[in-house]
Amino acid sequence: MQPYIEKVCQDMIKYIENLNGDCVDAHDITYRFTGNNVMSCAYGLEGKCFEEKHPIIFKIRDDMAIQSPRLAKISQTIGLMLPNLARLLRISYFGKHIPPKFQDMILGAIKIRENSPQQQKDYLNFLKEICPIWDMHVCSIWTHLVQAHLYLHTHNWNWH
């Protein structure tokens, strides 16, 4: 994973240099840095957080975030304490349900990996390897990927 992280660091340096002395938004830089690292280290995908003005990871965040902090706490409590009720009410512990675009992106990456002899040492490959051991279907592992993604991004999300 070190080469992935080093590449993200180089991309971040270029991004900051291209600001030409303009103010740096620490929250924005942090989210872009973390987003790129998660996309590359966990999923083996290009996050392009420093290349695009509004990268896909921002869209995923915006689609999943609950705008009201009070509603977010209620949703998280129901999702954690009463998972069957949460499923019935279509409430997610993390916020809104996972956007189909994100699910499709992860499932696409999994299918590419299944047909490729090349092995990458990342979280996605780990989950691919444990599917037969835990008798899991490939479609169910994307939930675990989302959990890792959200865990690593929790402190960078603007929930209000």
N, C-alpha and C positions, 0 to 999 in steps of 0.2 A: 504494500500500500504506500510505501514511502515515495516511489516515483509519482504516484497520483497526487499525493499531497504537495510534493515539490512543484509539480506542474501548476497546481492551483495557486500556490504561493507566487510563482512567476507571473501568472495571469493577473493576480491581484496587484502586484507591483506595477505592471504595465497599465492597469486600469487607473491606479492612483496617479501615475505619472501623466496619463492622458487628461487628467482633470486640470492640468496647467495651473496649479496654485489655487484653484477654487476650493471652497470648503468641502471637507470630507464628512459625509453623514456616517457616523460610526455604526449606527443601527443597520443602514443599508449595506455597508461593507461587510459587517459581521454576517448578515443573512446571506449575502452573495458567496462569501467564503465558505460558510457552513453548507450552503446548498450545493456548491460545486463539489465539496468533499464528500457529502453524502451520495450525490449522484455517481461520482466516480468510484469511491471506495466501497460503497454498499452495493450498487447496482451495476457498476462497470459501464456507465453511460456518461456521455458528455453533458454536463449541466449547462454550459455556455452562459453562466451567470454573469461573467464579466464582459462577454461579447454582446449580449442582447440587453436592450433597455428594460424590457419586462420579460425575463426568462420564464420558461414553463413552470419552474418551481414556485414562482410568485403566484402564478395562476392557480396552481394546486393549493397553495396556502390560502388564497382568497376564496376559493370554492369551498374549502373545508371549515374556515373560521366562522365561529358564531360571533356576530357583532356585539351583542349585549353581554357584558361580563356576568350579570345575574343569570341570564339564560344559560350561559356556558357552564356555570357552577351547577345549576339544576340538572343540565344534560349529563355532565360528568358524574354527578352523584347517582342518577338513575342508571346510567350505563355501567357504573362500577358495582353498585349494590343490588340492582335488579336487572340483570342482563336479559332475562326472558321478556320482561316488560319493555325494556329498551328495544329489543328486536321487534316486538309487536308494534311499538310506536315509531319504529324506524329512527331511533335515537342512537347516536354513536358516543362512546366515551370521550372521544377526541373532539367532537363537534359534529358537523354535518357528515353525511356518509362520504366515502371515498369517491372522488370524481371518476367517471368512466374513462376519461382520457389518461389518468394516472394508472388505473388498473390495466388498460390496454397497453400502455407503454411498458409496464413491468412484465406482463404476460408475453409481450413481443420479445423482450430481452430474454426471458426464460426459454422461449421456443428457439431463438437463435442459438442459445447455449446448448440446447439439447441436440442440435444438428451440427455442432462444431466440436472437433476433436481438441481444440485449444482450451486449456483450463486457466481460469483466472483465480487469483486468491483474493476473493472478496465475499461479502455477506451473501450475495445472490447465489454464488457457487456453493457456499456452505449449505444453504437451504435446499438447493437442487440435490446435493448429495444425501441429505437426511430424509428426503421424501420417501425413498424405499424403506429406510430403516424404521421410520415412524408410521409407515403405511399412509402417507399423506398424498393427496392429489395435488398436482402442480398448481391448480387454480386456487387452492387454499393457502399456499405459501405466500401469496401476495399480501395477505393480511399481516403476516409477520414482517414483511418488508415495510409496510406502511407504519407499523408500530415502531420499527427502528428509525424510520424517517422522522416520524413525529417526535420520538424521544429526543433525537439529536437536535431538533428544531424548536422544541418547546420554549426555550428561553429567548429565542429570536422572534417569535411571532407576536404580532400586535393584535391582541384579542379584543381591543376596544376601539 
